[in-house]
Amino acid sequence: MSGGRHLVVATDATFALPTAVTLRSLLSQSGVDSGIEVTVLHDDVSRDVQRLVDASLPAGAPPPRWVPADLSALGHLPPSPLPRATWFRLLAIEVLPPDVTRFVYLDVDVLVCRSVAPLWEVDLGGRPLGAVRSVNFPSMGTWGAFDHWRRHRIDPRLPFFNAGVLVVDTQVWTAADTTRRIIDLMGSGDIHGGDQQALNVALAGSWTELDPIWNQQPPLLDDRRGGHLLYDDETIDRARTDPAIIHFLDRPKPWHVDSAHPAREAWRAVAGETAFAPIHLDHTARWEDARWRLKRAAAALVRGR
């Protein structure tokens, strides 16, 4: 595979510590000599904070490339309850070297538990993207996944993916003019679930499903959340007990005092090894959760639901 192993994350100043944990765990597990080149897309991270993140990497690891994100290239951005930085991943292809044929994208609320090198070799079947199916929104027609599937003539039974871990074939993506299709969708007035929704609509039926070990989502840890409707017992057990990437997509996050996630101490242990140590856990999780839910409710009202 030409172009090396490129990995992209997107962040802002409020997620500096999680970014450090993501990158430290990534390079600790994959190896500082793995050839992984990290690009960090950001818009407001000061050089002092960048240096702290750089100093948090394992000894011998090459520093990431920090690239300011220019969202003006995406045109009008629809309202979204998600952080602004989530849009940055749509810019990844534009900022990577032109010889890159594949890259991996990670959200920064993850903990990497084993080498991610296999993601550069996984067979995408000639499709532009590989991802793990969302357990919260398993299908396009799930309420809140994409409410306008009829208008866009999308089969509601098609799977819906979580965009926290992506494997992108840049050549197939570009040949299909995927970025332009996403920009057009965002201008349609039908996208209210951020870039994750736009990605799913643009790529409906045209992406490759990855094993859930690559994006262990909290609903897989709870038998009452519907994971057994998507996967067999063996697959769920493997994702629960031996994940490659743990995704803390629900609130409270492991950097909040009231987190109950079973991997919160593992995340905090890595945080304690970063240049941000000693860490101080956030006490505002409930306020943030209420604010997030209010934004979600407002978005639902805009949709008329």
Secondary structure as a PSIPRED ss2 file (coil, helix, strand):
# PSIPRED VFORMAT (PSIPRED V4.0)

   1 M C   1.000  0.000  0.000
   2 S C   1.000  0.000  0.000
   3 G C   1.000  0.000  0.000
   4 G C   1.000  0.000  0.000
   5 R E   0.000  0.000  1.000
   6 H E   0.000  0.000  1.000
   7 L E   0.000  0.000  1.000
   8 V E   0.000  0.000  1.000
   9 V E   0.000  0.000  1.000
  10 A E   0.000  0.000  1.000
  11 T E   0.000  0.000  1.000
  12 D C   1.000  0.000  0.000
  13 A H   0.000  1.000  0.000
  14 T H   0.000  1.000  0.000
  15 F H   0.000  1.000  0.000
  16 A H   0.000  1.000  0.000
  17 L H   0.000  1.000  0.000
  18 P H   0.000  1.000  0.000
  19 T H   0.000  1.000  0.000
  20 A H   0.000  1.000  0.000
  21 V H   0.000  1.000  0.000
  22 T H   0.000  1.000  0.000
  23 L H   0.000  1.000  0.000
  24 R H   0.000  1.000  0.000
  25 S H   0.000  1.000  0.000
  26 L H   0.000  1.000  0.000
  27 L H   0.000  1.000  0.000
  28 S H   0.000  1.000  0.000
  29 Q H   0.000  1.000  0.000
  30 S H   0.000  1.000  0.000
  31 G C   1.000  0.000  0.000
  32 V C   1.000  0.000  0.000
  33 D C   1.000  0.000  0.000
  34 S C   1.000  0.000  0.000
  35 G C   1.000  0.000  0.000
  36 I E   0.000  0.000  1.000
  37 E E   0.000  0.000  1.000
  38 V E   0.000  0.000  1.000
  39 T E   0.000  0.000  1.000
  40 V E   0.000  0.000  1.000
  41 L E   0.000  0.000  1.000
  42 H E   0.000  0.000  1.000
  43 D C   1.000  0.000  0.000
  44 D C   1.000  0.000  0.000
  45 V C   1.000  0.000  0.000
  46 S C   1.000  0.000  0.000
  47 R H   0.000  1.000  0.000
  48 D H   0.000  1.000  0.000
  49 V H   0.000  1.000  0.000
  50 Q H   0.000  1.000  0.000
  51 R H   0.000  1.000  0.000
  52 L H   0.000  1.000  0.000
  53 V H   0.000  1.000  0.000
  54 D H   0.000  1.000  0.000
  55 A H   0.000  1.000  0.000
  56 S C   1.000  0.000  0.000
  57 L C   1.000  0.000  0.000
  58 P C   1.000  0.000  0.000
  59 A C   1.000  0.000  0.000
  60 G C   1.000  0.000  0.000
  61 A C   1.000  0.000  0.000
  62 P C   1.000  0.000  0.000
  63 P C   1.000  0.000  0.000
  64 P C   1.000  0.000  0.000
  65 R E   0.000  0.000  1.000
  66 W E   0.000  0.000  1.000
  67 V E   0.000  0.000  1.000
  68 P E   0.000  0.000  1.000
  69 A C   1.000  0.000  0.000
  70 D C   1.000  0.000  0.000
  71 L H   0.000  1.000  0.000
  72 S H   0.000  1.000  0.000
  73 A H   0.000  1.000  0.000
  74 L H   0.000  1.000  0.000
  75 G C   1.000  0.000  0.000
  76 H C   1.000  0.000  0.000
  77 L C   1.000  0.000  0.000
  78 P C   1.000  0.000  0.000
  79 P C   1.000  0.000  0.000
  80 S C   1.000  0.000  0.000
  81 P C   1.000  0.000  0.000
  82 L C   1.000  0.000  0.000
  83 P C   1.000  0.000  0.000
  84 R H   0.000  1.000  0.000
  85 A H   0.000  1.000  0.000
  86 T H   0.000  1.000  0.000
  87 W H   0.000  1.000  0.000
  88 F H   0.000  1.000  0.000
  89 R H   0.000  1.000  0.000
  90 L H   0.000  1.000  0.000
  91 L H   0.000  1.000  0.000
  92 A H   0.000  1.000  0.000
  93 I H   0.000  1.000  0.000
  94 E H   0.000  1.000  0.000
  95 V H   0.000  1.000  0.000
  96 L C   1.000  0.000  0.000
  97 P C   1.000  0.000  0.000
  98 P C   1.000  0.000  0.000
  99 D C   1.000  0.000  0.000
 100 V C   1.000  0.000  0.000
 101 T C   1.000  0.000  0.000
 102 R E   0.000  0.000  1.000
 103 F E   0.000  0.000  1.000
 104 V E   0.000  0.000  1.000
 105 Y E   0.000  0.000  1.000
 106 L E   0.000  0.000  1.000
 107 D C   1.000  0.000  0.000
 108 V C   1.000  0.000  0.000
 109 D C   1.000  0.000  0.000
 110 V E   0.000  0.000  1.000
 111 L E   0.000  0.000  1.000
 112 V E   0.000  0.000  1.000
 113 C C   1.000  0.000  0.000
 114 R C   1.000  0.000  0.000
 115 S C   1.000  0.000  0.000
 116 V C   1.000  0.000  0.000
 117 A H   0.000  1.000  0.000
 118 P H   0.000  1.000  0.000
 119 L H   0.000  1.000  0.000
 120 W H   0.000  1.000  0.000
 121 E C   1.000  0.000  0.000
 122 V C   1.000  0.000  0.000
 123 D C   1.000  0.000  0.000
 124 L C   1.000  0.000  0.000
 125 G C   1.000  0.000  0.000
 126 G C   1.000  0.000  0.000
 127 R C   1.000  0.000  0.000
 128 P C   1.000  0.000  0.000
 129 L E   0.000  0.000  1.000
 130 G E   0.000  0.000  1.000
 131 A E   0.000  0.000  1.000
 132 V E   0.000  0.000  1.000
 133 R E   0.000  0.000  1.000
 134 S C   1.000  0.000  0.000
 135 V C   1.000  0.000  0.000
 136 N C   1.000  0.000  0.000
 137 F C   1.000  0.000  0.000
 138 P C   1.000  0.000  0.000
 139 S E   0.000  0.000  1.000
 140 M C   1.000  0.000  0.000
 141 G C   1.000  0.000  0.000
 142 T C   1.000  0.000  0.000
 143 W C   1.000  0.000  0.000
 144 G C   1.000  0.000  0.000
 145 A C   1.000  0.000  0.000
 146 F C   1.000  0.000  0.000
 147 D C   1.000  0.000  0.000
 148 H C   1.000  0.000  0.000
 149 W C   1.000  0.000  0.000
 150 R C   1.000  0.000  0.000
 151 R C   1.000  0.000  0.000
 152 H C   1.000  0.000  0.000
 153 R C   1.000  0.000  0.000
 154 I C   1.000  0.000  0.000
 155 D C   1.000  0.000  0.000
 156 P C   1.000  0.000  0.000
 157 R C   1.000  0.000  0.000
 158 L C   1.000  0.000  0.000
 159 P E   0.000  0.000  1.000
 160 F C   1.000  0.000  0.000
 161 F E   0.000  0.000  1.000
 162 N E   0.000  0.000  1.000
 163 A E   0.000  0.000  1.000
 164 G E   0.000  0.000  1.000
 165 V E   0.000  0.000  1.000
 166 L E   0.000  0.000  1.000
 167 V E   0.000  0.000  1.000
 168 V E   0.000  0.000  1.000
 169 D E   0.000  0.000  1.000
 170 T H   0.000  1.000  0.000
 171 Q H   0.000  1.000  0.000
 172 V H   0.000  1.000  0.000
 173 W H   0.000  1.000  0.000
 174 T H   0.000  1.000  0.000
 175 A H   0.000  1.000  0.000
 176 A C   1.000  0.000  0.000
 177 D C   1.000  0.000  0.000
 178 T H   0.000  1.000  0.000
 179 T H   0.000  1.000  0.000
 180 R H   0.000  1.000  0.000
 181 R H   0.000  1.000  0.000
 182 I H   0.000  1.000  0.000
 183 I H   0.000  1.000  0.000
 184 D H   0.000  1.000  0.000
 185 L H   0.000  1.000  0.000
 186 M H   0.000  1.000  0.000
 187 G C   1.000  0.000  0.000
 188 S C   1.000  0.000  0.000
 189 G C   1.000  0.000  0.000
 190 D C   1.000  0.000  0.000
 191 I C   1.000  0.000  0.000
 192 H C   1.000  0.000  0.000
 193 G C   1.000  0.000  0.000
 194 G H   0.000  1.000  0.000
 195 D H   0.000  1.000  0.000
 196 Q H   0.000  1.000  0.000
 197 Q H   0.000  1.000  0.000
 198 A H   0.000  1.000  0.000
 199 L H   0.000  1.000  0.000
 200 N H   0.000  1.000  0.000
 201 V H   0.000  1.000  0.000
 202 A H   0.000  1.000  0.000
 203 L C   1.000  0.000  0.000
 204 A C   1.000  0.000  0.000
 205 G C   1.000  0.000  0.000
 206 S C   1.000  0.000  0.000
 207 W C   1.000  0.000  0.000
 208 T E   0.000  0.000  1.000
 209 E E   0.000  0.000  1.000
 210 L C   1.000  0.000  0.000
 211 D C   1.000  0.000  0.000
 212 P H   0.000  1.000  0.000
 213 I H   0.000  1.000  0.000
 214 W H   0.000  1.000  0.000
 215 N C   1.000  0.000  0.000
 216 Q E   0.000  0.000  1.000
 217 Q C   1.000  0.000  0.000
 218 P H   0.000  1.000  0.000
 219 P H   0.000  1.000  0.000
 220 L H   0.000  1.000  0.000
 221 L H   0.000  1.000  0.000
 222 D C   1.000  0.000  0.000
 223 D H   0.000  1.000  0.000
 224 R H   0.000  1.000  0.000
 225 R H   0.000  1.000  0.000
 226 G C   1.000  0.000  0.000
 227 G H   0.000  1.000  0.000
 228 H H   0.000  1.000  0.000
 229 L H   0.000  1.000  0.000
 230 L C   1.000  0.000  0.000
 231 Y C   1.000  0.000  0.000
 232 D C   1.000  0.000  0.000
 233 D H   0.000  1.000  0.000
 234 E H   0.000  1.000  0.000
 235 T H   0.000  1.000  0.000
 236 I H   0.000  1.000  0.000
 237 D H   0.000  1.000  0.000
 238 R H   0.000  1.000  0.000
 239 A H   0.000  1.000  0.000
 240 R H   0.000  1.000  0.000
 241 T H   0.000  1.000  0.000
 242 D C   1.000  0.000  0.000
 243 P C   1.000  0.000  0.000
 244 A C   1.000  0.000  0.000
 245 I E   0.000  0.000  1.000
 246 I E   0.000  0.000  1.000
 247 H E   0.000  0.000  1.000
 248 F C   1.000  0.000  0.000
 249 L C   1.000  0.000  0.000
 250 D C   1.000  0.000  0.000
 251 R C   1.000  0.000  0.000
 252 P C   1.000  0.000  0.000
 253 K C   1.000  0.000  0.000
 254 P C   1.000  0.000  0.000
 255 W C   1.000  0.000  0.000
 256 H E   0.000  0.000  1.000
 257 V C   1.000  0.000  0.000
 258 D C   1.000  0.000  0.000
 259 S C   1.000  0.000  0.000
 260 A C   1.000  0.000  0.000
 261 H C   1.000  0.000  0.000
 262 P C   1.000  0.000  0.000
 263 A C   1.000  0.000  0.000
 264 R H   0.000  1.000  0.000
 265 E H   0.000  1.000  0.000
 266 A H   0.000  1.000  0.000
 267 W H   0.000  1.000  0.000
 268 R H   0.000  1.000  0.000
 269 A H   0.000  1.000  0.000
 270 V H   0.000  1.000  0.000
 271 A H   0.000  1.000  0.000
 272 G C   1.000  0.000  0.000
 273 E C   1.000  0.000  0.000
 274 T C   1.000  0.000  0.000
 275 A C   1.000  0.000  0.000
 276 F C   1.000  0.000  0.000
 277 A C   1.000  0.000  0.000
 278 P C   1.000  0.000  0.000
 279 I C   1.000  0.000  0.000
 280 H C   1.000  0.000  0.000
 281 L C   1.000  0.000  0.000
 282 D E   0.000  0.000  1.000
 283 H C   1.000  0.000  0.000
 284 T C   1.000  0.000  0.000
 285 A H   0.000  1.000  0.000
 286 R H   0.000  1.000  0.000
 287 W H   0.000  1.000  0.000
 288 E H   0.000  1.000  0.000
 289 D H   0.000  1.000  0.000
 290 A H   0.000  1.000  0.000
 291 R H   0.000  1.000  0.000
 292 W H   0.000  1.000  0.000
 293 R H   0.000  1.000  0.000
 294 L H   0.000  1.000  0.000
 295 K H   0.000  1.000  0.000
 296 R H   0.000  1.000  0.000
 297 A H   0.000  1.000  0.000
 298 A H   0.000  1.000  0.000
 299 A H   0.000  1.000  0.000
 300 A H   0.000  1.000  0.000
 301 L H   0.000  1.000  0.000
 302 V H   0.000  1.000  0.000
 303 R H   0.000  1.000  0.000
 304 G C   1.000  0.000  0.000
 305 R C   1.000  0.000  0.000
